[in-house]
Amino acid sequence: MAFFGSRMRIYSVLLNPEEKNSLEQAHFIPEGFCWYAFLFSGFWAGSHQAWKLAALCFLCVPFGEVMGYAFGFHPMSIIIINLGLRMLLGMMGYDWLRQYYQNKGWIVSDVIVAYSELEAMHRYYDRHMPSFAPIAGRV
């Protein structure tokens, strides 16, 4: 259901071809800016079990601050560098997550446009599992 002012998003659907019931284990990854990656960079990557990306996040942001102090930058410059790194993480977070899953062997099964992740799941399963679609008139 669309609400006033809501916008549609694009979701990539990734499947693990090694799993028996891969349709039930599908991952829906949205496109766009990732606020969680911006605010909680390393913890966000760790929550998705992207350990290399989490280590990179935990190392890059403090490294930028340490190098700023080592070269004698003004504290405001260090804050701007930190925000720039976090903006990069926010803008590229979902892309890096999708690439992480593809490197593990997952495949992009479909691309869905929907208002929410729940609606994207509904559209995807209606398209790929029509035998489970609800029958009109049945409650």
C-alpha positions in Angstrom: 0.0 0.0 0.0 1.4 3.3 -1.0 1.3 6.2 1.4 1.4 9.9 0.5 5.0 10.9 0.1 6.4 7.4 0.0 8.7 6.4 -2.8 9.4 3.2 -4.5 12.7 1.4 -4.0 14.6 -1.1 -6.1 15.5 -4.4 -4.5 18.0 -7.0 -5.8 17.0 -10.5 -4.9 19.9 -12.9 -4.3 19.7 -16.6 -4.1 22.2 -19.2 -2.8 22.3 -21.9 -5.6 23.8 -24.4 -3.1 20.7 -24.5 -0.9 17.9 -26.9 -1.5 15.1 -24.3 -0.7 16.9 -21.3 -2.1 13.7 -19.4 -2.8 12.8 -19.4 0.9 16.3 -18.1 1.8 16.3 -15.2 -0.6 18.0 -12.0 0.4 16.4 -8.7 -0.6 19.0 -6.0 -0.8 17.7 -2.4 -1.5 19.4 0.2 -3.7 20.3 3.6 -2.4 21.9 5.2 0.6 22.3 3.0 3.7 21.8 5.0 6.9 22.9 2.1 9.1 26.2 1.8 7.2 26.7 5.6 7.6 26.0 5.6 11.3 27.2 2.2 12.5 29.6 1.2 9.7 31.5 -1.7 11.2 28.7 -3.0 13.3 26.3 -2.9 10.3 28.8 -4.9 8.2 29.3 -7.4 11.1 25.5 -7.8 11.5 25.4 -9.0 7.8 28.4 -11.3 8.5 30.6 -9.5 6.0 33.6 -9.8 8.2 36.2 -8.4 5.8 34.0 -5.3 5.2 33.5 -4.9 8.9 37.3 -5.1 9.5 37.8 -2.5 6.8 35.2 -0.2 8.3 36.7 -0.6 11.8 40.2 0.2 10.4 39.5 3.0 7.9 37.6 5.4 10.0 40.1 5.5 13.0 43.0 5.4 10.5 41.7 8.6 8.9 41.5 10.3 12.2 45.0 9.1 13.3 46.5 10.2 10.0 44.9 13.6 10.3 46.4 14.2 13.7 49.7 12.8 12.6 49.9 15.3 9.7 48.7 18.1 12.0 45.4 18.8 10.3 42.9 21.1 11.9 40.3 19.2 14.0 37.5 20.5 11.7 39.4 18.9 8.8 39.5 15.6 10.6 35.8 15.7 11.2 35.2 16.5 7.5 37.5 13.6 6.5 35.6 11.3 8.9 32.2 12.4 7.5 33.5 11.9 3.9 34.5 8.3 4.8 31.1 7.6 6.4 29.3 9.1 3.4 31.3 6.8 1.1 30.3 3.8 3.4 26.6 5.0 3.3 26.5 5.4 -0.5 28.3 2.2 -1.3 27.1 0.0 1.6 24.4 -2.0 -0.2 26.6 -2.3 -3.3 29.4 -3.8 -1.2 27.0 -6.1 0.6 25.6 -7.3 -2.8 29.2 -7.9 -4.1 30.1 -9.8 -0.9 27.2 -12.2 -1.4 28.0 -12.6 -5.1 31.7 -13.4 -4.3 30.3 -16.1 -1.9 28.5 -17.7 -4.9 25.1 -16.2 -4.6 23.3 -15.1 -7.8 21.1 -12.2 -8.5 17.8 -13.8 -9.3 15.6 -10.8 -10.0 15.2 -7.0 -9.5 12.0 -5.9 -7.9 10.5 -2.3 -7.6 8.3 -1.9 -4.6 7.4 0.5 -1.8 8.8 -1.7 1.0 10.7 -4.9 1.5 7.6 -6.8 2.4 5.9 -5.7 -0.8 9.0 -6.7 -2.8 8.9 -10.2 -1.2 5.2 -10.5 -2.1 5.9 -9.5 -5.7 8.8 -11.8 -6.0 7.1 -14.9 -4.6 4.0 -14.2 -6.7 6.1 -14.2 -9.8 8.3 -17.2 -9.0 6.0 -19.4 -6.9 2.5 -18.9 -8.6 1.2 -22.1 -7.1 1.2 -20.4 -3.6 -0.5 -17.2 -4.8 -3.8 -16.6 -3.0 -7.0 -17.6 -4.8 -9.5 -14.7 -5.4 -12.5 -15.0 -3.1 -10.8 -17.3 -0.6 -10.2 -15.9 2.9 
